[in-house]
């Protein structure tokens, strides 16, 4: 077990013995059927985490009544008896690998407690207990009652939402907790003592008019005798400004909410779960320092479902890191309920399609041109399938566009992924890496390859404008090495993620920064995860970065950047440095050099996309490898 002895100690949750301290926290992969039944896709997605060593696997956000199920599609619908059949099979899969199975029961509504009749309250209580009983019938070991994140149960306790004047009002702690207590009592009556109840709570709603940590602690003490485990999160999903503190993007430090769990653990006798951007190293420290009893995570499992077993058996260096890009959360997940995807793990959500893909009968020699993220992905995946791979990389190191993407201090997660990708590529015995080797038609043909993969990436777009060659002009890729002098008054041209991250970093250094783009922010951000972009925009505002849109760069002088708007009016911004982050363009001409070189050819990554990103790179690399 190496240095991870504490996280692998068993723990008793009520009458349920769990083999270790790692829980898969609830998520919505949108892999169930449209009407909420268990599918083969959902089973295989869940299997990976149970097989990967998790102690508890929790199925996420399952509706307890038809009302919620109608507006929450492609998730497990616990409102109907017919769900038990498929859920039973899912439970069997989880148990097969020694994990305990749980379901998060929840109710989101378009009304608040104030609007509910007492008859409706009784019906909702029955909905929760009936859903819990279906879990029992399906062989589940636990249920998680979602009493946090601003959902209905949480609203009864919150004076921000609950304006009732009867016994369910917020006039006293007894009244505020009544609804939750009645649900817990009803659930316990239906499932008995052999199943465990985990209660999810927001320790702080992060709303000055909502619930704070002291009230949440008092609440927890009052329900402690009715639960077996308390799952401590934060925030309110209905307040968009606090969502990044619930689902932290890469710009926010990891583990920022652990101290809330620690506060609960100090006053409660039941075990405490902590959650929020955690990994296995952090989990061990949390448990050993007695800040929590169980560590829940989901995005780390999405990035690498085998992370628990890899840690247990001394293979922790091979764990694929989560970059916290929030792509798995989606741009607006409930709008279209798109199936879950991951920027670093292209297998995620596609388990059923590729799990039984036959190994190739003929082992081929594959030449990969370019050692960026797409090239490394296809190389590793092809090598895993038994092919012999040669990577030709023209520079002296692997990484490609990831080197710039991970250079900013804000992108430590990306830096960790870059190191992992490079190391896993170099250490693979089926991959030969040739650095400082520019691929040509002749030297590739000389390898006599069976397949060629072109992954030459993109090149920086540089506009043809007056003053572009001046000494005060710096390309985005040149910022981090600081070989060129950067002044104190800066204009960053290009408000995409890279330009915005550079603007934020320089503003934090005390520089006066203007961030300028010809497009509007809505257009700029539409293809990036909403949680990440909203967080970044908020941080830029707090650092007083001036964001200007709707004007196009026309000229650069020694002391200014000159722009023009759609009405052809001129805008002059004084500055001593102009940083250009205007995106990239595919290396189309380089790709054409290798036309028809061999019969089996693939073009992947940024050289195949006008708007490339890491997810496209890894996915296309994976698909190519599976096709060879």
C-alpha positions in Angstrom: 0.0 0.0 0.0 3.1 2.3 -0.1 2.3 5.5 1.8 -1.4 5.3 1.5 -2.3 3.1 4.4 -5.1 5.3 5.8 -7.3 5.5 2.8 -7.3 1.7 2.5 -8.6 1.1 6.0 -12.2 -0.3 6.1 -14.9 1.8 7.7 -18.3 1.0 9.1 -21.2 3.1 7.8 -24.1 2.2 10.0 -24.3 -1.5 9.5 -22.5 -1.4 6.1 -18.8 -2.3 6.0 -16.9 -0.4 3.3 -13.5 -1.7 2.1 -11.8 1.7 1.8 -12.3 5.4 2.3 -12.9 6.4 -1.4 -16.4 7.2 -2.6 -17.4 7.9 -6.2 -19.4 11.1 -5.7 -22.7 11.4 -7.6 -22.7 12.7 -11.2 -25.0 12.8 -14.2 -23.3 11.0 -17.1 -26.6 11.2 -19.2 -26.1 7.6 -20.2 -29.5 6.2 -19.1 -32.3 5.9 -21.5 -34.4 9.0 -22.3 -37.1 7.7 -19.9 -34.7 7.0 -17.1 -33.9 3.3 -17.3 -30.6 1.6 -16.8 -28.8 1.1 -20.1 -25.8 -1.1 -21.0 -23.9 2.2 -21.6 -24.7 3.3 -18.0 -23.7 -0.1 -16.6 -20.3 -0.2 -18.4 -19.5 3.4 -17.4 -20.3 2.6 -13.7 -18.4 -0.7 -13.9 -15.1 1.0 -14.6 -15.1 2.8 -11.3 -16.2 -0.2 -9.2 -13.6 -2.3 -10.9 -11.1 0.5 -10.4 -11.2 0.0 -6.7 -13.7 2.5 -5.3 -15.2 1.7 -1.9 -18.6 3.2 -2.6 -20.1 3.9 -6.0 -22.9 6.5 -5.9 -25.3 6.9 -8.8 -26.1 10.6 -9.2 -29.1 12.9 -9.0 -31.9 10.4 -9.4 -35.5 11.8 -9.5 -37.8 10.6 -6.7 -41.0 11.5 -8.5 -42.5 11.7 -12.0 -42.7 15.5 -11.8 -38.9 15.8 -11.6 -38.3 12.9 -13.9 -40.2 14.6 -16.8 -37.7 17.4 -16.9 -34.5 15.4 -16.0 -33.9 13.0 -18.8 -31.2 10.4 -19.4 -30.6 9.9 -15.6 -31.8 7.0 -13.5 -35.4 7.6 -12.6 -36.2 6.2 -9.2 -39.9 7.3 -9.3 -41.2 4.1 -10.8 -41.2 0.4 -9.7 -40.0 -0.7 -13.2 -36.6 0.8 -12.5 -35.8 -2.0 -10.1 -35.1 -4.6 -12.8 -32.2 -2.7 -14.4 -31.0 -1.2 -11.2 -30.6 -4.8 -9.8 -28.2 -5.6 -12.7 -26.3 -2.4 -12.0 -26.0 -3.2 -8.3 -24.7 -6.7 -9.2 -21.9 -5.2 -11.3 -20.9 -2.8 -8.5 -20.9 -5.7 -5.9 -18.9 -7.9 -8.2 -15.8 -5.8 -7.5 -16.3 -5.5 -3.7 -17.8 -1.9 -3.8 -20.9 -0.8 -2.1 -23.8 0.6 -4.2 -25.6 3.8 -3.5 -28.1 6.2 -5.2 -28.4 9.9 -4.7 -32.1 10.7 -4.3 -33.1 14.2 -5.2 -35.9 16.5 -6.1 -35.5 19.8 -8.0 -38.7 21.8 -8.5 -39.9 25.0 -10.2 -41.5 26.0 -6.9 -40.3 26.7 -3.4 -41.5 25.4 0.0 -43.7 28.5 0.3 -45.9 27.3 -2.6 -46.5 23.7 -1.2 -49.6 22.5 0.4 -49.3 20.1 3.4 -50.7 17.4 1.2 -48.0 18.1 -1.3 -45.4 17.9 1.5 -46.7 14.5 2.6 -46.6 13.3 -1.0 -42.9 14.4 -1.4 -42.0 12.6 1.8 -43.6 9.5 0.4 -41.8 10.0 -2.9 -38.4 9.9 -1.2 -39.2 6.9 1.0 -40.7 4.9 -2.0 -37.6 5.7 -4.1 -35.4 4.5 -1.2 -37.4 1.3 -1.0 -36.9 0.6 -4.7 -33.1 1.0 -4.0 -33.5 -1.7 -1.3 -35.4 -4.0 -3.6 -32.6 -3.6 -6.2 -30.0 -4.7 -3.6 -28.4 -1.3 -3.0 -26.4 -0.9 0.2 -27.0 2.8 0.8 -29.0 5.8 -0.3 -27.8 9.4 -0.4 -30.5 12.0 0.5 -29.6 15.2 -1.3 -30.2 18.0 1.2 -27.8 20.5 -0.2 -27.1 22.7 -3.2 -30.3 24.7 -3.0 -32.6 21.8 -3.9 -36.0 21.3 -2.3 -34.9 19.8 1.0 -32.3 22.5 1.5 -34.8 25.1 0.7 -37.0 24.2 3.6 -34.1 25.0 5.9 -33.1 28.2 4.2 -34.8 31.5 5.1 -33.8 32.7 1.6 -36.3 30.3 0.0 -38.7 29.3 2.8 -41.3 32.0 3.6 -43.9 29.7 5.2 -45.6 30.7 8.5 -46.7 27.2 9.8 -44.8 24.4 11.4 -42.5 24.1 8.4 -41.4 27.8 8.6 -37.9 29.0 9.5 -39.1 30.6 12.8 -37.3 28.0 14.9 -34.7 25.3 14.4 -37.2 22.7 15.1 -39.5 24.0 12.3 -36.6 24.4 9.9 -35.5 20.8 10.2 -38.9 19.3 10.3 -39.1 18.4 6.6 -35.7 16.8 6.5 -36.4 14.8 9.6 -39.7 13.6 8.3 -38.1 12.4 5.1 -35.3 10.7 7.0 -37.7 8.9 9.3 -39.9 7.8 6.4 -36.8 6.5 4.5 -35.5 4.6 7.5 -38.9 3.0 8.1 -38.9 1.7 4.5 -35.3 0.5 4.2 -34.6 -0.6 7.8 -31.2 -0.7 9.6 -29.3 -2.9 7.2 -29.0 -0.1 4.6 -27.1 3.1 5.3 -28.3 6.6 4.9 -25.9 9.3 3.7 -27.1 12.9 3.9 -25.7 15.5 1.5 -25.5 19.0 2.9 -24.2 22.4 1.9 -22.1 23.6 4.8 -22.4 27.1 3.5 -24.7 28.2 0.7 -22.3 31.1 0.0 -25.3 33.4 0.0 -25.4 36.2 2.6 -29.1 35.6 2.9 -28.9 31.8 3.0 -27.5 29.2 5.3 -24.1 29.6 6.9 -21.8 27.1 8.4 -22.9 27.5 12.0 -26.5 26.9 11.1 -25.6 23.9 9.0 -23.6 22.5 11.9 -26.6 22.9 14.2 -28.8 21.2 11.6 -26.4 18.3 11.3 -26.5 17.7 15.1 -30.3 17.6 15.0 -30.4 14.9 12.3 -27.3 12.9 13.4 -29.3 10.1 15.0 -31.2 9.6 11.8 -28.2 9.2 9.4 -25.1 7.1 9.1 -22.9 9.4 7.1 -22.9 13.1 6.2 -21.6 14.3 2.9 -20.3 17.9 3.3 -20.4 20.1 0.2 -21.1 23.8 -0.3 -23.1 26.2 -2.4 -26.4 26.6 -4.2 -26.8 25.4 -7.8 -29.5 28.1 -8.4 -26.9 30.9 -7.8 -24.6 30.7 -10.8 -22.0 32.9 -9.2 -21.2 30.3 -6.5 -21.2 27.2 -8.7 -17.4 27.4 -9.3 -16.9 26.9 -5.6 -19.0 23.7 -5.8 -17.5 22.4 -9.0 -14.1 24.0 -9.1 -12.4 24.8 -12.4 -8.7 24.8 -12.8 -8.4 28.4 -11.8 -9.5 27.7 -8.2 -7.3 25.8 -5.8 -8.0 22.1 -5.1 -9.6 21.0 -1.8 -10.8 24.5 -0.8 -13.9 23.0 1.0 -12.1 20.4 3.1 -12.1 22.6 6.1 -15.9 22.5 6.2 -15.8 18.8 6.5 -13.2 19.1 9.3 -15.6 21.4 11.2 -18.4 18.8 11.0 -16.1 16.0 12.0 -15.1 17.9 15.2 -18.7 18.0 16.4 -20.4 14.9 15.0 -20.1 11.2 15.9 -21.2 9.9 12.5 -18.5 9.6 9.8 -18.0 12.6 7.5 -17.4 12.7 3.7 -15.5 15.6 2.0 -15.7 16.4 -1.7 -14.3 18.9 -4.2 -11.3 18.7 -6.6 -9.5 16.0 -4.6 -7.0 13.3 -5.7 -5.5 10.3 -4.0 -2.6 12.1 -2.4 -4.9 14.7 -0.9 -7.3 11.9 0.2 -4.5 10.2 2.2 -3.6 13.5 3.9 -7.2 14.3 4.7 -7.9 10.9 6.3 -4.5 10.8 8.2 -5.1 14.3 9.5 -8.6 13.3 10.6 -10.2 16.1 8.6 -12.8 13.6 7.2 -13.5 9.9 7.3 -14.3 9.4 3.6 -13.1 11.3 0.5 -15.5 11.5 -2.4 -14.5 12.4 -6.0 -15.9 12.0 -9.4 -13.8 13.9 -12.0 -10.6 12.1 -10.9 -12.5 8.9 -11.6 -13.7 10.2 -14.9 -10.1 11.0 -15.9 -8.8 7.6 -14.7 -11.3 5.0 -13.3 -8.5 2.8 -12.1 -6.9 5.4 -9.8 -7.7 3.6 -6.6 -6.2 0.3 -7.6 -3.2 2.0 -9.2 -2.6 3.8 -5.9 -3.0 0.6 -3.9 -0.5 -1.4 -6.0 2.2 1.3 -6.3 1.3 2.5 -9.8 0.3 6.0 -8.8 2.6 7.6 -11.3 0.5 6.2 -14.1 -2.7 7.8 -12.9 -4.1 10.1 -15.7 -4.6 13.5 -14.0 -7.8 15.4 -14.3 -7.2 18.9 -15.7 -10.5 20.3 -14.2 -11.5 21.8 -17.5 -15.1 21.0 -16.5 -15.8 19.6 -20.0 -17.4 16.6 -18.3 -20.0 19.0 -16.8 -20.8 20.4 -20.3 -21.6 23.8 -21.5 -25.2 23.5 -20.4 -25.7 19.9 -19.4 -29.5 19.9 -18.8 -30.2 21.7 -22.1 -29.5 18.7 -24.3 -28.4 16.0 -21.8 -25.3 15.2 -24.0 -23.5 12.0 -22.9 -20.5 12.5 -20.7 -17.1 13.1 -22.3 -13.6 13.8 -20.9 -10.8 15.9 -22.4 -8.1 13.6 -21.1 -9.8 10.2 -21.2 -11.4 9.5 -24.6 -12.7 6.1 -23.4 -15.0 7.8 -20.9 -18.6 7.5 -21.9 -17.6 5.2 -24.8 -16.9 2.1 -22.7 -19.6 -0.1 -24.4 -18.4 0.8 -27.9 -14.8 0.0 -27.3 -14.6 -2.5 -24.4 -14.6 -5.6 -26.6 -12.9 -4.2 -29.6 -10.8 -7.1 -31.0 -7.1 -6.7 -31.0 -5.6 -6.3 -34.5 -4.6 -9.6 -36.1 -1.7 -7.9 -37.8 0.7 -5.8 -35.8 1.6 -2.7 -37.9 4.4 -0.2 -38.0 2.9 3.3 -37.4 4.7 6.6 -38.0 3.2 9.5 -36.0 4.3 12.9 -37.3 4.2 15.3 -34.4 4.5 14.8 -30.7 1.8 17.1 -29.4 -1.3 15.9 -27.4 -2.9 14.2 -30.4 0.3 12.5 -31.5 1.1 11.2 -28.1 -2.5 9.9 -27.6 -2.5 8.0 -30.8 0.9 6.6 -30.1 0.1 5.4 -26.6 -3.3 3.8 -27.7 -1.8 2.2 -30.8 1.1 0.8 -28.8 -1.4 -0.6 -26.3 -3.0 -2.5 -29.2 0.4 -4.1 -30.0 1.5 -1.8 -32.9 5.1 -0.6 -33.2 5.1 3.2 -33.2 7.7 5.8 -34.2 7.0 9.5 -33.3 8.9 12.1 -35.3 8.9 15.4 -33.4 10.8 18.3 -35.0 11.5 20.1 -31.6 13.7 18.9 -28.7 10.7 17.9 -26.5 7.2 16.4 -26.7 4.2 18.4 -25.8 3.2 20.6 -28.7 0.5 23.1 -27.9 0.3 21.7 -24.4 3.5 23.5 -23.5 1.9 26.9 -24.0 -1.4 25.7 -22.5 0.3 24.6 -19.3 2.8 27.4 -19.0 0.6 29.8 -17.1 0.7 29.5 -13.3 -3.1 29.2 -13.4 -2.8 25.9 -15.3 -1.0 23.6 -12.8 -3.5 20.9 -13.6 -2.6 21.1 -17.3 1.1 21.0 -16.4 0.6 17.8 -14.5 -1.2 16.2 -17.4 1.5 17.3 -19.8 4.2 15.6 -17.6 2.0 12.5 -17.4 1.4 12.4 -21.1 5.1 12.8 -21.9 6.3 10.3 -19.4 3.7 7.6 -20.4 4.7 8.1 -24.0 8.5 7.9 -23.4 8.2 4.9 -21.1 6.2 2.8 -23.5 8.5 0.1 -25.0 6.4 0.0 -28.2 7.0 3.6 -28.9 10.2 5.1 -30.3 10.5 8.8 -29.8 12.7 10.7 -32.2 13.2 14.3 -31.1 14.8 17.0 -33.3 13.5 15.0 -36.3 11.4 16.9 -38.8 9.3 14.5 -40.9 9.7 14.7 -44.6 8.0 12.6 -47.3 11.3 10.8 -47.9 12.3 10.0 -44.3 8.7 8.8 -43.5 8.6 6.6 -46.6 12.0 5.2 -45.6 10.4 3.8 -42.5 8.2 1.6 -44.7 5.2 2.3 -42.4 1.9 0.4 -42.6 0.1 3.5 -41.3 0.9 7.2 -41.0 -0.8 9.6 -38.5 -0.3 13.3 -39.2 -0.5 15.4 -36.0 1.6 18.4 -36.9 -0.6 20.8 -35.0 -1.2 24.5 -35.8 0.7 27.7 -36.3 0.2 31.0 -34.7 -2.1 33.4 -36.6 -0.3 36.8 -37.1 -2.3 39.5 -38.7 -0.8 41.7 -41.4 -1.0 45.1 -39.8 1.2 48.1 -39.5 3.6 47.8 -36.5 3.3 44.1 -36.0 7.1 43.7 -36.1 7.8 46.3 -33.4 9.8 45.4 -30.3 6.9 46.0 -28.0 4.8 43.3 -29.6 4.9 39.8 -28.0 3.3 36.6 -29.0 1.3 34.7 -26.4 3.7 31.8 -26.5 6.6 34.1 -25.7 5.1 35.5 -22.5 6.1 32.8 -20.1 9.8 32.6 -20.9 10.0 36.4 -20.2 12.9 36.7 -22.7 11.2 39.8 -24.1 10.5 42.8 -21.8 6.9 43.2 -20.7 6.0 46.7 -19.6 3.6 47.8 -16.9 0.8 49.0 -19.2 -0.4 46.1 -21.4 -2.9 45.4 -24.1 -3.7 41.8 -24.7 -5.3 41.3 -28.1 -7.5 38.2 -28.1 -9.9 37.4 -25.2 -10.0 33.6 -25.6 -8.9 31.4 -22.8 -5.2 31.8 -23.5 -5.3 35.6 -23.8 -7.6 35.9 -20.8 -5.3 33.7 -18.7 -2.3 35.8 -19.6 -4.2 39.0 -18.8 -5.1 37.6 -15.4 -1.6 36.5 -14.6 -0.1 39.8 -15.5 -2.8 41.8 -13.7 -1.9 39.8 -10.5 1.7 41.0 -11.0 0.4 44.5 -10.6 0.4 45.5 -14.2 -2.4 47.5 -15.8 -4.1 45.3 -18.4 -6.6 45.8 -21.1 -8.1 42.7 -22.8 -9.5 43.4 -26.3 -11.3 41.3 -28.9 -13.3 42.0 -32.1 -15.9 39.4 -31.0 -18.3 39.6 -28.1 -17.7 37.5 -25.0 -20.8 35.4 -25.7 -19.3 34.4 -29.0 -15.8 33.9 -27.6 -17.0 31.7 -24.7 -19.7 29.6 -26.5 -17.4 26.7 -27.2 -15.8 26.5 -23.8 -17.2 25.0 -20.5 -19.4 27.6 -18.9 -18.0 27.1 -15.4 -14.5 27.7 -16.5 -15.3 30.8 -18.6 -17.5 32.4 -16.0 -14.9 31.9 -13.3 -12.2 33.4 -15.5 -14.3 36.4 -16.4 -15.1 37.0 -12.7 -11.4 36.8 -11.8 -10.5 39.3 -14.5 -13.1 41.7 -13.2 -11.8 41.4 -9.6 -8.3 42.2 -10.8 -9.6 45.3 -12.6 -8.7 44.0 -16.1 -10.5 46.2 -18.6 -12.3 44.0 -21.1 -13.2 45.7 -24.4 -15.0 43.9 -27.2 -16.3 44.9 -30.7 -13.1 46.5 -31.9 -10.5 45.2 -34.3 -6.7 45.8 -34.1 -5.6 48.1 -36.9 -2.1 49.3 -36.0 0.5 49.2 -33.3 2.8 52.1 -32.4 5.6 52.4 -29.8 3.1 53.7 -27.2 -0.3 52.5 -28.3 -2.5 50.0 -29.9 -5.0 51.4 -32.4 -8.4 49.7 -33.0 -11.4 50.3 -35.3 -15.0 49.4 -34.5 -17.8 48.3 -36.9 -18.6 52.0 -37.6 -15.0 52.6 -38.6 -14.4 54.8 -35.6 -10.9 54.7 -34.2 -10.0 53.7 -30.6 -6.6 54.3 -29.3 -5.4 52.5 -26.1 -2.0 53.7 -24.7 0.4 51.0 -23.7 4.0 50.0 -23.6 3.4 46.3 -24.6 1.0 44.5 -26.9 0.5 40.8 -26.5 -1.1 39.0 -29.4 -3.3 35.9 -28.6 -5.3 35.7 -31.8 -5.5 32.0 -32.1 -3.9 29.5 -34.5 -4.6 28.0 -37.9 -4.1 24.4 -39.1 -0.8 23.5 -40.8 -2.7 22.5 -44.0 0.3 22.8 -46.3 2.4 20.5 -44.1 -0.4 18.0 -44.1 -0.6 18.1 -47.9 3.1 17.2 -48.2 2.2 13.6 -47.2 -0.8 13.1 -49.4 -1.2 9.5 -50.6 2.1 8.4 -48.9 0.5 5.2 -47.7 -2.9 3.7 -48.0 -3.8 4.0 -44.3 -3.4 7.7 -43.2 -5.0 9.7 -40.5 -5.0 13.5 -39.9 -5.8 14.4 -36.3 -5.6 17.2 -33.7 -5.1 20.9 -34.4 -4.0 20.4 -38.0 -7.4 18.9 -38.6 -9.5 21.6 -36.9 -10.0 25.3 -37.2 -10.8 25.5 -33.5 -8.8 22.7 -31.9 -8.7 21.9 -28.2 -7.4 19.1 -26.0 -10.6 17.1 -26.2 -10.6 17.0 -30.0 -6.9 16.1 -30.0 -7.2 13.2 -27.6 -10.5 11.9 -29.1 -9.2 12.0 -32.6 -6.0 10.3 -31.6 -7.9 7.6 -29.8 -10.3 7.0 -32.7 -7.3 6.7 -35.1 -5.6 4.2 -32.9 -8.7 2.1 -32.6 -9.0 2.1 -36.4 -5.4 1.0 -37.2 
